[in-house]
Amino acid sequence: MKKVHKAEAHYELELTDTLGGEANYSWVRRNEITVAKNAADRTLIKLAKKWAGWTSQRCDVSNLGGDCFQIKPTGNNAPCMILFIQPKG
């Protein structure tokens, strides 16, 4: 039986702190994730939030154009961090 390779998309995640609401980069955590090529944006964002530890955290999500996203936690107890998602390559 042949192994079927599904089309995949690879993304880079970049998590950093904020200062005045903007990315500060006094520290950075990076990772890569893989999703199905036809996966919905919501699936990608959900996986990225899980990696950042924000599964139950309400966030503002901005599309920066194409497949690039910016995610900021919101609320009174939200961490002062920002997460960027961009296609690898």
N, C-alpha and C positions, 0 to 999 in steps of 0.2 A: 504494500500500500504506500502510495506517495504521500509525502508530507506537504500539506498545502500552506504556503506562506501568505498570511494576510497582509494587506497594505497597512503600514504603520507610519505614524507621524511622531517625530521626536521634538521635545520642547525643553528649553532651558528655563530653570526657575532661579530667581535671585531675590533673596529676602534680606532686607536691611532696616536700620532704624530711621526715624524721621526727626527733623528739627524744624519747627515752624510749619509742619505739614508737607515738607519736601524731603526727598531722599537725602540722607546725611552720609552714609557709607563710613561711619566710624567702625562698623563691623559688617560683615557680609557672610551669608550662608548661600551656597549654590548647590543645585541638584539638577538632574535631568529626569524627565518622565517620558514614557511612551504610551500613546493612545492609538486606537484604530484611526485610520486615515479619514473615515467618514464620521468620526465621533462629534457629537454636538459640543458647542462651546461650554455648555453647562457641565458636561462631563469633565472636560479639561479643568475648569475652574474648581470643581468639587475635589478633584485629585490634588490640585495645587494647595487648596486650603487644608486638606487633610495632612499633607506633608508639613505645612507651616504650623499645624496644631490648632487651627481655627475652625474645626468642624462645626461647632455650635455657635461660632461668632458671626454676628451680622456684619456684612462688609459692603462697601461701595465698590462696584466693578466698573472700570472704564475701558473701552476698546480704544487702543492707541493706533488703530489702523491695521487692517489685515488680520493676522492671527496673534497680534500682540495685545496683552492685557495688563492693567494695573489694578491691584486689589488693595484696598485700605480698610482695616477694621473700623467700625463706628460704634458709638455709645459711650457712656460714662466711664466704663472700666476697660475700654479698648486699649490694647497695647499700641505704643507709638512706633509702629512698623509699617512697612510697605512691601508688597510682593509684586514682582514683575514676571510675566510669562512671555516668552518669545520663541519662535521656531528656531530649531538648531540648524545651523548651516549657513 
